[in-house]
Amino acid sequence: MFERDGILLADSPVVTRDEDEPVFGAMVRYRTVGDMSCTGAVESAAATIGEVITEIAATRITERGQTRADDRASEAAMEDRKREGYF
């Protein structure tokens, strides 16, 4: 994993990581199955559905707001992706 703009992203060939973004190991889960270039992870030790539900019920920030990297890129990032044929 590495962090960019407060979002945890997977270090991978499809996400360009800057030299000043160190890689580290972390126990994470994803809110949704999505494109790893625009979906971040949430730090979590939850190992069961029940533990995930308990975690979500206790949080005070929406996971969408915490994990959707496109929302941090620009207000129109998702619309730009649609125009470019992403969907």
C-alpha positions, 0 to 999 in steps of 0.5 A, spaced: 500 500 500 501 507 499 498 513 501 496 519 496 491 525 499 489 521 505 487 515 501 490 508 501 492 505 494 495 498 492 502 498 489 501 495 482 503 496 475 496 500 474 497 505 479 503 510 478 506 511 485 510 517 486 518 516 488 516 520 495 510 515 496 513 510 500 510 503 500 508 499 506 504 493 508 497 494 511 491 490 513 485 493 509 479 491 506 475 495 500 468 498 500 467 495 493 470 491 487 472 497 483 477 499 478 484 499 483 486 506 479 480 510 483 478 506 489 482 506 495 482 501 501 480 502 508 485 499 514 481 494 517 482 487 521 475 485 520 475 478 518 468 476 517 462 479 515 459 481 522 466 484 523 465 489 517 458 490 519 460 492 526 466 496 524 461 500 519 456 501 524 461 505 529 465 509 523 463 517 523 465 517 515 462 514 509 467 509 506 465 512 499 468 519 501 474 516 504 476 511 498 473 514 492 480 517 489 476 520 483 473 525 488 479 527 490 482 528 483 477 533 481 469 534 482 468 532 474 473 526 474 468 521 474 464 524 469 471 525 465 472 517 465 464 516 463 466 521 457 472 517 455 469 510 455 470 508 462 463 505 463 
